[in-house]
Amino acid sequence: MVCALIPSEVQRVYATISNRFHQDEVDDEGVILMKFRNQQQASLHFAGFKNGVNQVDAEIHGTQGMLKISFSQGAFLGKDQKWKLLPDSYAENWMALALEAEWKDFAWAIELNREPKVSGKHSLHVMEVLFAAFFSSESGTEVKLPFNLTSRSN
């Protein structure tokens, strides 16, 4: 989501990722710090839970205000010390609607011989960021992109 919202490619990644909450082989807590080519920065924080509520939120802070995206409440504009819910920014079945819109766009891209809204290049970049985050967590070092997984796996 962060890579889609910030109009620049990630340049550097530093991460700490681990498994602390569940016994399965799944990463369930961590922090990922990203520096973008346009000098913007982002941090992702995630934590598992044994008994709680699944909550996914994003906040973007800018010079003109803030944007808060809550997957359980909608999108809010923060300005002048007030939050304003943006109209039509939430639906109970938002994930199914998003998946349907993604598939429709992909079908139209094939039909019209155009690039989908989420391009293959963008998707590969997101995967590169994720692999760099895993490597950063394992090595304890910041990783510069482009990241070549095959040259680091030996």
N, CA and C of each residue as an Amber inpcrd file, in Angstrom:
protein
   462
   0.8260000  -1.1820000   0.0000000   0.0000000   0.0000000   0.0000000
   0.8750000   1.2520000   0.0000000   1.9280000   1.2420000   0.8100000
   2.8040000   2.4100000   0.8860000   3.4510000   2.6760000  -0.4690000
   3.8910000   1.6270000  -1.1310000   4.5210000   1.7960000  -2.4400000
   3.5330000   2.3300000  -3.4720000   2.2650000   2.0810000  -3.2960000
   1.2550000   2.6090000  -4.2150000   0.9250000   4.0630000  -3.9100000
   1.0310000   4.4650000  -2.6530000   0.6430000   5.8150000  -2.2470000
   1.7530000   6.8500000  -2.4150000   2.9980000   6.4270000  -2.3700000
   4.1190000   7.3650000  -2.5000000   4.6320000   7.2970000  -3.9330000
   4.6230000   8.4110000  -4.6460000   4.9770000   8.4030000  -6.0660000
   6.4880000   8.3810000  -6.3180000   7.1330000   7.3640000  -5.8060000
   8.5780000   7.2240000  -5.9620000   8.9490000   5.7810000  -5.6480000
  10.1120000   5.3440000  -6.1060000  10.5580000   3.9950000  -5.7850000
  11.3550000   4.0000000  -4.4870000  11.2950000   2.8840000  -3.7760000
  12.0650000   2.7230000  -2.5480000  13.5410000   2.6120000  -2.9210000
  14.3860000   3.3060000  -2.1600000  15.8250000   3.3080000  -2.4130000
  16.5740000   2.5010000  -1.3680000  16.1170000   2.5490000  -0.1090000
  16.7890000   1.8400000   0.9850000  15.7510000   1.2480000   1.9320000
  16.0860000   0.0950000   2.5160000  15.1880000  -0.6030000   3.4360000
  15.9870000  -1.0680000   4.6440000  15.4110000  -0.8590000   5.8310000
  15.9580000  -1.4410000   7.0540000  14.7770000  -2.0690000   7.7840000
  14.9560000  -3.3030000   8.2590000  13.8190000  -3.9930000   8.8740000
  14.2560000  -4.8840000  10.0310000  13.3620000  -5.0390000  10.9670000
  13.4590000  -6.0760000  12.0000000  12.1350000  -6.8220000  11.9710000
  12.2070000  -8.0980000  11.6910000  11.0170000  -8.9250000  11.5360000
  11.2270000 -10.2080000  12.3260000  10.2040000 -10.6510000  13.0360000
  10.3620000 -11.8960000  13.8000000   9.0230000 -12.5890000  14.0230000
   9.0940000 -13.6920000  14.7140000   7.9340000 -14.4930000  15.0710000
   7.8880000 -14.5630000  16.5900000   6.9750000 -13.8470000  17.2120000
   6.8980000 -13.8030000  18.6730000   5.5420000 -14.2110000  19.2330000
   4.4950000 -14.1290000  18.4190000   3.1550000 -14.3110000  18.9510000
   2.5520000 -15.6770000  18.6790000   2.9500000 -16.3040000  17.5990000
   2.3650000 -17.5740000  17.2000000   3.4410000 -18.6300000  17.0510000
   3.0720000 -19.8550000  17.1560000   4.0280000 -20.9460000  17.0190000
   4.2260000 -21.3590000  15.5630000   3.4050000 -20.8320000  14.6500000
   3.5660000 -21.2190000  13.2480000   4.7840000 -20.5200000  12.6550000
   5.1340000 -20.9470000  11.4690000   6.2560000 -20.3270000  10.7700000
   5.7370000 -19.1410000   9.9630000   5.3810000 -18.0850000  10.6920000
   4.8690000 -16.8860000  10.0420000   5.4550000 -15.6680000  10.7550000
   5.8490000 -14.6870000   9.9800000   6.3490000 -13.4550000  10.5840000
   5.1600000 -12.6960000  11.1300000   5.1960000 -12.3980000  12.4260000
   4.0210000 -11.7700000  13.0120000   4.3140000 -10.4820000  13.7750000
   5.5310000  -9.9630000  13.6580000   5.7940000  -8.6340000  14.2170000
   7.0340000  -8.0630000  13.5730000   7.0570000  -6.7490000  13.4720000
   8.2310000  -6.1240000  12.9140000   8.0380000  -4.6610000  12.5870000
   9.1420000  -4.0720000  12.1430000   9.1730000  -2.6830000  11.6930000
   9.9790000  -2.6530000  10.4090000   9.4760000  -1.9650000   9.4090000
  10.1920000  -1.7990000   8.1490000  10.3010000  -0.2980000   7.8870000
  11.5160000   0.1780000   7.7520000  11.7700000   1.5830000   7.4380000
  12.1740000   1.6770000   5.9770000  11.5540000   2.6000000   5.2470000
  11.8450000   2.7490000   3.8280000  12.1950000   4.1940000   3.5120000
  13.2340000   4.3570000   2.7160000  13.6060000   5.6760000   2.1980000
  13.3780000   5.6300000   0.6940000  12.6910000   6.6350000   0.1780000
  12.3400000   6.6860000  -1.2330000  13.2900000   7.6020000  -1.9960000
  13.3550000   7.4190000  -3.3010000  14.2470000   8.2240000  -4.1520000
  13.8970000   9.7090000  -4.0920000  12.6260000  10.0470000  -3.8510000
  12.2230000  11.4560000  -3.7860000  12.3930000  12.0400000  -2.3790000
  13.1500000  11.3810000  -1.5350000  13.4910000  11.8240000  -0.1720000
  12.3820000  11.6120000   0.8480000  11.2370000  11.0660000   0.4550000
  10.2000000  10.7580000   1.4290000  10.6020000   9.5000000   2.1960000
  10.0200000   9.3340000   3.3720000  10.2910000   8.1650000   4.1970000
   8.9690000   7.5790000   4.6770000   9.0010000   6.2790000   4.9670000
   7.8120000   5.6120000   5.4970000   8.2530000   4.5510000   6.4850000
   7.3970000   4.2870000   7.4380000   7.6460000   3.1850000   8.3650000
   6.3900000   2.3350000   8.4530000   6.5980000   1.0320000   8.4330000
   5.5090000   0.0730000   8.5910000   5.7110000  -0.6350000   9.9130000
   4.6810000  -0.7240000  10.6910000   4.7340000  -1.4020000  11.9830000
   3.6450000  -2.4690000  11.9750000   4.0100000  -3.6810000  12.3200000
   2.9850000  -4.7210000  12.3970000   3.2640000  -5.6090000  13.5920000
   2.1890000  -6.0870000  14.1830000   2.2990000  -6.9530000  15.3580000
   1.1620000  -7.9540000  15.3530000   1.4950000  -9.1780000  15.6540000
   0.4860000 -10.2160000  15.7800000  -0.1940000 -10.1270000  17.1280000
  -1.1840000 -10.9380000  17.3030000  -1.8830000 -10.9810000  18.5750000
  -2.4920000 -12.3520000  18.7400000  -2.6460000 -12.7650000  19.9720000
  -3.2960000 -14.0400000  20.2440000  -4.7840000 -13.8470000  20.4570000
  -5.1720000 -12.7050000  20.9920000  -6.5710000 -12.4250000  21.2360000
  -6.7610000 -10.9290000  21.0910000  -7.3140000 -10.4980000  19.9950000
  -7.4840000  -9.0740000  19.7600000  -8.3890000  -8.8370000  18.5760000
  -8.1530000  -7.7450000  17.8820000  -8.9500000  -7.3530000  16.7390000
  -8.0000000  -7.0510000  15.5820000  -8.2890000  -7.6150000  14.4230000
  -7.4740000  -7.3280000  13.2560000  -7.6950000  -5.8820000  12.8500000
  -6.6420000  -5.0890000  12.8780000  -6.7510000  -3.6680000  12.5690000
  -5.6270000  -3.2890000  11.6180000  -5.9980000  -2.7240000  10.4880000
  -5.0210000  -2.2650000   9.5100000  -5.3000000  -0.7920000   9.2530000
  -4.3530000   0.0610000   9.5960000  -4.4880000   1.5030000   9.4120000
  -3.2280000   2.0500000   8.7570000  -3.3920000   3.1310000   8.0360000
  -2.2510000   3.8350000   7.4540000  -2.4640000   5.3180000   7.6760000
  -1.3800000   6.0270000   7.9480000  -1.4390000   7.4860000   8.0860000
  -0.3870000   8.0900000   7.1870000  -0.7830000   9.1310000   6.4820000
   0.1430000   9.8740000   5.6420000   0.1330000  11.3080000   6.1400000
   1.3150000  11.8150000   6.4640000   1.4530000  13.1700000   6.9930000
   2.0680000  14.0430000   5.9140000   1.4160000  15.1350000   5.5830000
   1.9250000  16.0550000   4.5710000   1.8880000  17.4790000   5.0710000
   2.3130000  18.3910000   4.2250000   2.3700000  19.8010000   4.6190000
   0.9850000  20.4410000   4.6720000  -0.0070000  19.8430000   3.9940000
  -1.3550000  20.4180000   3.9550000  -2.3480000  19.6900000   4.8550000
  -1.8970000  18.6310000   5.5230000  -2.7970000  17.8710000   6.3820000
  -2.3780000  16.4170000   6.4560000  -3.2970000  15.5880000   6.9090000
  -3.0300000  14.1600000   7.0880000  -4.1470000  13.3510000   6.4350000
  -3.8030000  12.1350000   6.0520000  -4.7740000  11.1960000   5.5480000
  -4.6500000   9.9360000   6.3790000  -5.7620000   9.4830000   6.9440000
  -5.7750000   8.2360000   7.7080000  -6.6930000   7.2710000   6.9850000
  -6.1450000   6.1040000   6.6590000  -6.9240000   5.0720000   5.9870000
  -7.1170000   3.9350000   6.9750000  -8.3460000   3.6800000   7.3350000
  -8.6930000   2.6170000   8.2630000  -9.5060000   1.5790000   7.5080000
  -9.0020000   0.3510000   7.4990000  -9.6940000  -0.6950000   6.7560000
 -10.9970000  -1.1110000   7.4420000 -11.2380000  -0.6370000   8.6500000
 -12.4830000  -0.9710000   9.3300000 -13.4320000   0.2160000   9.4660000
 -12.9810000   1.4370000   9.0420000 -13.8380000   2.6130000   9.2010000
 -13.8980000   3.5140000   7.9800000 -12.8940000   3.4680000   7.1150000
 -12.8710000   4.3420000   5.9400000 -11.6570000   5.2530000   5.9650000
 -11.6830000   6.2560000   5.1090000 -10.5750000   7.2050000   4.9980000
 -10.9900000   8.5400000   5.6100000 -10.0390000   9.1600000   6.2980000
 -10.2990000  10.4140000   7.0030000  -9.2510000  11.4450000   6.6000000
  -9.6860000  12.6780000   6.4360000  -8.7860000  13.7940000   6.1970000
  -8.5910000  14.5200000   7.5180000  -7.3520000  14.7090000   7.9290000
  -7.0430000  15.4160000   9.1610000  -6.5110000  16.8050000   8.8550000
  -7.2730000  17.8070000   9.2910000  -6.8880000  19.1870000   9.0260000
  -7.4920000  20.0800000  10.0970000  -6.7590000  21.1010000  10.5000000
  -7.2520000  22.0650000  11.4920000  -7.7330000  21.3760000  12.7700000
  -6.9850000  20.3760000  13.2120000  -7.2570000  19.6470000  14.4570000
  -8.5540000  18.8420000  14.4310000  -9.0540000  18.5080000  13.2130000
 -10.2780000  17.7320000  13.1020000 -10.1020000  16.6310000  12.0630000
 -10.7560000  15.4940000  12.3090000 -10.8170000  14.4090000  11.3280000
 -12.1490000  14.4750000  10.6150000 -12.1260000  14.3620000   9.2780000
 -13.3470000  14.3670000   8.4860000 -13.3840000  13.0770000   7.6650000
 -14.4420000  12.2830000   7.8580000 -14.6260000  11.0630000   7.0930000
 -14.8870000  11.4220000   5.6380000 -14.1160000  10.8130000   4.7400000
 -14.3160000  11.0680000   3.3170000 -15.4940000  10.2310000   2.8260000
 -16.4160000  10.8480000   2.0900000 -17.6260000  10.1410000   1.6420000
 -17.2720000   8.9110000   0.7960000 -18.0540000   7.8780000   0.9560000
 -17.9240000   6.6430000   0.1680000 -16.5410000   6.0070000   0.2630000
 -15.8850000   6.1460000   1.4130000 -14.5370000   5.5920000   1.5640000
 -14.5250000   4.2540000   2.2950000 -15.7000000   3.7420000   2.6230000
 -15.7310000   2.4560000   3.3270000 -16.9250000   1.6310000   2.8630000
 -16.6640000   0.3390000   2.7450000 -17.7380000  -0.6210000   2.4740000
 -17.4360000  -1.8640000   3.3040000 -18.4720000  -2.4880000   3.8120000
 -18.3000000  -3.6770000   4.6520000 -17.5010000  -4.7580000   3.9320000
 -17.7440000  -4.9240000   2.6570000 -17.0730000  -5.9680000   1.8800000
 -15.9880000  -5.3780000   0.9760000 -15.2230000  -4.4140000   1.4950000
 -14.2420000  -3.6810000   0.6990000 -13.2050000  -4.5980000   0.0440000
 -12.8030000  -5.6750000   0.7230000 -11.7690000  -6.5240000   0.1490000
 -12.2880000  -7.2510000  -1.0910000 -13.5100000  -7.7670000  -1.0330000
 -14.1060000  -8.4240000  -2.2010000 -14.2880000  -7.4210000  -3.3390000
 -14.7160000  -6.2030000  -3.0200000 -14.8890000  -5.1740000  -4.0440000
 -13.5490000  -4.7970000  -4.6790000 -12.5000000  -4.6980000  -3.8530000
 -11.1740000  -4.3600000  -4.3730000 -10.6550000  -5.4600000  -5.2970000
 -10.8380000  -6.7070000  -4.8990000 -10.3920000  -7.8260000  -5.7280000
 -11.1620000  -7.8490000  -7.0540000 -12.4640000  -7.6050000  -6.9780000
 -13.2740000  -7.5670000  -8.1950000 -12.7980000  -6.4420000  -9.1230000
 -12.5190000  -5.2640000  -8.5620000 -12.0430000  -4.1370000  -9.3740000
 -10.6800000  -4.4420000  -9.9930000  -9.8300000  -5.1210000  -9.2430000
  -8.5150000  -5.4850000  -9.7680000  -8.6390000  -6.4490000 -10.9540000
  -9.5040000  -7.4560000 -10.8150000  -9.7050000  -8.4110000 -11.9030000
 -10.3400000  -7.7500000 -13.1130000 -11.2970000  -6.8510000 -12.8840000
 -11.9250000  -6.1380000 -14.0030000 -10.8970000  -5.2930000 -14.7520000
 -10.0450000  -4.5940000 -13.9960000  -9.0160000  -3.7810000 -14.6350000
  -8.0550000  -4.6480000 -15.4310000  -7.6940000  -5.8070000 -14.8900000
  -6.7950000  -6.7180000 -15.5920000  -7.4390000  -7.2030000 -16.8950000
  -8.7290000  -7.5450000 -16.8270000  -9.4380000  -7.9930000 -18.0310000
  -9.5030000  -6.8720000 -19.0730000  -9.7810000  -5.6340000 -18.6180000
  -9.8230000  -4.5010000 -19.5470000  -8.4380000  -4.2300000 -20.1260000
  -7.3980000  -4.4260000 -19.3550000  -6.0380000  -4.2210000 -19.8560000
  -5.7510000  -5.1890000 -21.0000000  -6.1970000  -6.4320000 -20.8560000
  -6.0130000  -7.4140000 -21.9240000  -6.8580000  -7.0190000 -23.1370000
  -8.1110000  -6.6950000 -22.8750000  -9.0430000  -6.3410000 -23.9520000
  -8.5660000  -5.1150000 -24.7430000  -8.0640000  -4.1100000 -24.0420000
  -7.6670000  -2.8470000 -24.6870000  -6.1700000  -2.7760000 -24.9930000
  -5.4570000  -3.8680000 -24.7180000  -4.0140000  -3.9270000 -24.9730000
  -3.2810000  -2.7640000 -24.3020000  -3.5310000  -2.6140000 -22.9960000
  -2.8800000  -1.5560000 -22.2200000  -2.3210000  -2.1370000 -20.9270000
  -1.5020000  -1.3800000 -20.2640000  -0.9280000  -1.7860000 -18.9810000
  -2.0260000  -1.7230000 -17.9120000  -2.0990000  -2.7210000 -17.0030000
  -3.0640000  -2.6250000 -15.8940000  -2.6990000  -1.4520000 -14.9730000
  -3.6710000  -0.9920000 -14.1830000  -3.4010000   0.1160000 -13.2570000
  -2.2520000  -0.2260000 -12.3160000  -2.2010000  -1.4730000 -11.8680000
  -1.0580000  -1.9420000 -11.0720000  -0.1930000  -2.7500000 -12.0320000
   0.8920000  -2.1350000 -12.4730000   1.7200000  -2.7510000 -13.5040000
   2.5700000  -3.8900000 -12.9440000   3.0210000  -4.7240000 -13.8420000
   3.9440000  -5.7890000 -13.4530000   5.2290000  -5.2090000 -12.8920000
   5.6900000  -4.0970000 -13.4520000   6.9130000  -3.4430000 -12.9630000
   6.7410000  -3.0030000 -11.5060000   5.5790000  -2.4140000 -11.2050000
   5.3180000  -1.9810000  -9.8180000   5.2700000  -3.1900000  -8.8850000
   4.6090000  -4.2450000  -9.3140000   4.5090000  -5.4520000  -8.4840000
   5.8840000  -6.0550000  -8.2190000   6.7430000  -6.0860000  -9.2350000
   8.1060000  -6.5890000  -9.0390000   8.8850000  -5.7190000  -8.0540000
   8.6660000  -4.4060000  -8.1170000   9.3490000  -3.5070000  -7.1720000
   8.8980000  -3.7810000  -5.7350000   7.6030000  -3.9860000  -5.5520000
   7.0920000  -4.2990000  -4.2110000   7.7240000  -5.5900000  -3.6950000
   7.8280000  -6.6020000  -4.5470000   8.4630000  -7.8670000  -4.1400000
   9.9380000  -7.6480000  -3.8000000  10.6250000  -6.8100000  -4.5740000
  12.0200000  -6.4860000  -4.2970000  12.1600000  -5.8270000  -2.9230000
  11.2470000  -4.9270000  -2.5980000  11.2530000  -4.2660000  -1.2790000
  11.0580000  -5.2960000  -0.1720000  10.1150000  -6.2200000  -0.3630000
   9.8640000  -7.2460000   0.6510000  11.0670000  -8.1620000   0.8470000
  11.6780000  -8.6140000  -0.2540000  12.8700000  -9.4640000  -0.1360000
  14.0080000  -8.7020000   0.5410000  14.1490000  -7.4220000   0.2120000
  15.1870000  -6.6100000   0.8550000  14.9090000  -6.4810000   2.3520000
  13.6360000  -6.3570000   2.7330000  13.2830000  -6.2580000   4.1570000
  13.6350000  -7.5440000   4.8900000  13.3450000  -8.6900000   4.3020000
  13.7100000  -9.9630000   4.9380000  15.2250000 -10.0830000   5.0760000
  15.9600000  -9.7120000   4.0310000  17.4180000  -9.7830000   4.0980000
  17.9590000  -8.8170000   5.1380000  17.4020000  -7.6120000   5.1950000
  17.8260000  -6.6270000   6.1880000  17.6270000  -7.1570000   7.6000000
  16.4780000  -7.7790000   7.8310000  16.2000000  -8.3200000   9.1610000
  17.1750000  -9.4320000   9.5220000  17.4740000 -10.2880000   8.5700000
  18.4040000 -11.3950000   8.8260000  19.8360000 -10.8970000   9.0310000
  20.2380000  -9.8940000   8.2680000  21.6260000  -9.4210000   8.3290000
  21.8420000  -8.3060000   9.3350000  20.7690000  -7.6270000   9.7330000
  20.9030000  -6.4980000  10.6520000  21.4640000  -5.2580000   9.9720000
  21.3960000  -5.2010000   8.6460000  21.9450000  -4.0740000   7.9010000
  20.8750000  -3.4250000   7.0360000  21.1210000  -2.1680000   6.6830000
  20.2630000  -1.4880000   5.7240000  20.5820000  -2.0400000   4.3370000
  19.5630000  -2.2020000   3.5040000  19.7510000  -2.7470000   2.1660000
  19.4200000  -1.6690000   1.1450000  20.3200000  -1.4880000   0.1900000
  20.1130000  -0.5290000  -0.8940000  19.4840000  -1.2600000  -2.0780000
  18.5090000  -0.6140000  -2.7090000  17.8770000  -1.1910000  -3.8830000
  18.4780000  -0.5600000  -5.1350000  18.5760000  -1.2480000  -6.2620000
  17.9510000  -2.5190000  -6.5350000  18.6160000  -3.6520000  -5.7350000
  17.7910000  -4.6030000  -5.3390000  18.2190000  -5.7360000  -4.5210000
  18.2090000  -6.9910000  -5.3680000  19.3300000  -7.6890000  -5.4040000
  19.4370000  -8.9110000  -6.1960000  19.4810000 -10.0970000  -5.2360000
  18.3710000 -10.7650000  -5.0780000  18.2580000 -11.8990000  -4.1490000
  19.1990000 -13.0390000  -4.5170000  19.3540000 -13.3290000  -5.7950000
  20.1740000 -14.4850000  -6.1910000  21.6370000 -14.3060000  -5.8400000
  22.1360000 -13.0680000  -5.8910000  23.5430000 -12.8720000  -5.5480000
  23.7740000 -12.8990000  -4.0360000  22.7180000 -12.8290000  -3.2370000
  22.8610000 -12.8110000  -1.7760000  22.5090000 -14.1370000  -1.1310000
  21.9870000 -15.0770000  -1.8860000  21.5130000 -16.3200000  -1.2710000
  22.6310000 -17.3210000  -1.0380000  23.8110000 -17.0880000  -1.5170000
  24.9320000 -18.0320000  -1.3150000  25.6230000 -17.8070000  -0.0080000
